[in-house]
């Protein structure tokens, strides 16, 4: 079966078809390939030969993978019809002669060629390799490498040459002198052995050297590095290695004592980790040390000894990423390190600090540090972190993104005055964060947090020039009273319906604004913003005014329905519908004349009398409908309502909803999962039981609600219960604005109910909240029979009784 992946690039170019025919027992190239094929994977089949004409239909082919086949022969004319071929993988086959690959004469545009793991005895590259003038990456392997083997690529400037070393390798010194490549990769086989001549040539000929798949030979490597007087290499990498801690520290100390500039180890498995401190040399010419994806296979070792070794390096930059380190110690003396990167680890708020008795001692030996990156760790409290960094007097750039950081205002923040750029994106911060920021901040990134408003009653960030608030919960533009020099403001993907343009008058220095992908309400209140955007588009040519990013493609109407998904530039809001003066003339005057005429007509036809009768009839019908709930219909009901909500909204439910409905305030019996779910039962059983025991179901709607799978189940069962108790058995409470487009398609019943029924909307204004609670209690009020004591209540009562006996005892 052929798999076709069609990717539409633009309206002007044909679609790109990627075809995967891997592992399908093919013995030849398929003949049904589309002519527009650009990417073709034929790996892991049984193709032994490639013939002239195999690719005559695929003239657009750019990527071809024929690895892991039984390929023995390739016709010299095979690629005559594929002049655009850029990537060719022929590895893991049975090709036998590197000097007889004549098919390469027709691949002059090739950028990447992989011939590794074939049956090549010698590394002698044929004259056909000289035609690959655009080649950037070459991967080859053979048992014998001799002087002159690479003479046919001597005029090329490769980006990377990769040598796959096979067991029993013979290497003649000087064999790589004809190679001109930026990086040499040496990949060892199953029984790796360091070849002294190869290592010497690598260090003297290539700016970057990478050794891969090593499991031993580190002492020989360290010895050769120590003895080599002149090293041309500036960057030395070890990748996918297994190494003992003693060998690692010896290698690092030797490397730090050479003329290398950059040392990196990645995909490292460390054995026999330390129990005691390992010393690091005091001075070095190395600029940076990087370790990534490192793991320790033992659980019994001194973490402090391990951390001390890395933090004590005499280099300018240290990066340890994708490693499960939970802490980092403070250097014992003043460190020369200027950049630290501990991204994607498990660092906690105690980083760099130490405990002496009951006191916490902050680090004071990183005063030269300028850049600190702690992306993707387990940091939580912003006020504690500010104290961790307080003595880093040179710190300028701080990246704390992708953590779980919050600020509860329990204590003040103490930052070093030198910080100018701070990244706090993708955390759990609210508007309180503006009370815990460095005074000298110039660039502030707070995107993807939970900020709903930018408070104005805070100290001024006088130097702030760039503020990123993308993907938050803002409902209007923030003023610049606290940011007098703000130049760039990013508010993409918030909850702005009609931005108040007059607020921008407080931003004299603002020149770049992004308000794209917000749920715009295209009514009169938006006319000012549309005018600003239009002026911005006109002023782009003369570099004056405010530049509105992503205009007009990122600005769409979400309401009203007749203009939904229309761009703001394409809609028209008539001035007559927005001007009070014109409305008075165009609407009120004719309306007044019509009303007077209707009043006179009604008086003549005795209409008031008829209206009074209809009103009395309507009231009678309404009272009859309210009295339909008979006592026998309420049998088995124990609660007035079951409350369904997302766990993210639990604070509002506990602190506001339940106190106003239960007890003296409301007098209602409310069922919710924290109190009335019976231990031992499944969640589904508890949901069904609670819904059946309640007269009504209250759903607290928010952006978190529609993301919760359990909330979806509760809504589903309540909807079925509604068929029995009537349409008034479900009460919707809107905790925050919830546009229809944010509701997933599986909540189609919720969308339908919101369109047909009135729902209660939680007001932010305290003065309106009393009326909100009154309406909600009125909607839930029902005379229920006395409820029996539930299993959970019996359990709680027994616990309280036992506790009382203990206190008396």
C-alpha angles and dihedrals in degrees: 000000000000119000115211121193110189116198117188107214102178138333089257100052128064119254118271114235118205112196124197115195097156122145096008101125092250117171096187140018110285116251096210098072115137116249092236093058111137102162120044127176116192097157125142098026134113102258110148101175139029113209137199107272098026089118101027092119096047099068092153094057113139104159125043127174116187096155124140096030130117091255111167105156137028120193112236090234095050096109098036090112097046106070092155095059109134106161123044123175115189098155126138096031138113102260109145114188124052090190093058105058096121093160087076089075088079096048100073092144094055115135101172126034124177118189098155125139099025128125098271113149096185132031094226106140114210126234090260089075089068089070091065093089094157097047114134105168126035124179118188140152137192141156096243127043116184139173110282096025091115099039092112092063095042092111094051125096105213124191093210136009115192120197118196105206114212127202113279094025119181114202124183115211113253095024093127097051091101092056119096107190135141093223134027117202117196113194115191124215131224095300104037117199125176110239107211095206093049092049091048092052091046093053093046100044111034132062092210125036125184125185116196138192097016121162100165142002094082094129090054090048092049091047093051092047089050093050098043108100101188118038119182092185117098100179122045120184135186114196133186096001139155112213141164118242092241091053091046095052092045091051092047093049091049092047091049088055094056133076091262114128103196128033122185137174121186137176088021127172109199118205128193096017117203130280094184136038116282115211122234124207113261102229134033144167091218112113102195140020120194131185121178135176093009122164134184116219096202129069097198109078142096108275090189091057091051093047092046092056095056098040091050096059114128094228136109097237132036122180124179108172137170090018124127096237114151098189145016124208128222119256114258091231136020107302127219091212113129100174129040125181120183097160123166099010133114101264116160134204090272092071115144092001130107135200120237108183106308094336129093114223116206123217116261100170100080097074092130094056113119105165124040122179121188101161118163102010135123099269115147118163120058095195091056092048091053088058091048090059100035096107095046091103096176097047111129108155120046123177116190097156126142097030134110096256121159136165120220097179091238092132139008124266120241112198130174109258092232097073112114103157122044127172116200098158123144097025135113099264127144131192089287088079089081087072091058107051133115111263094228097052114144101169118035123182114192100152121146098025134114101264114144100171139014106230117225098201096078134101114281122261091211095178098046110127103160126040120180113195098156117150098018132117102263116149098190142016115283119237122242098225089113094037104050095168098043109148104168127035122182118193102157119156100011130125100271111146101169114002113216103237093191088069088068089067086081089059106074094161097046112121105152123052131171117190096150126142097026124136097258119196105213100213134113093290089066097055093091093053093047089052090051090050093049092050089047090055091051093047096051091090096055096038095237132128125010121332110219109209121222093013123187103359096058099048117084137160118245095179143073099038095229091065098032113143091012115130116248090240092059099051127084124210107193115231091224090066092053104038115091092204094053091044090055091052098039100038115014098050095050089040092053091050090049093049093052090050092049093049092052091047093048092051091052094049096042090241095156090066092053092047091053091054093049090050092053091050092050092051091051091052091049093052091049092053092052092054095057094096101094122191092250089057089060096054111125095019113124103169138046093222146359113222119216119190144147118264088238088066096048094110092059092046094049098041102035116012103045097042090053096047104036131055125011093335097061110000092215130132109233126191120207134162099248092060109024107034106111114232113240095032122103118255091248091053091050092049093051092045094050094046091051093050094052130082092213140008122228117204118198102209122206140135088272092051094062090050094055118096093200092052087054090055092049091051090048095054093042090053090055090047087053090069088064103038099035137252093295093064092091122067119188120208115191107210094181136000109293113186116205093243091062092058111093117238092248088068092066090131090055091050090050093050093048090052095048105032136054115248132196116247119207108237120219090207109091092212091064097045095081090060089046092057091045092054092046093049090048091052092052100039113119133149101246126184118251106287119232118241109269126222092254093051090049089051092050092046091053090050093051090048092051091048090051091053091051092051091050090049 
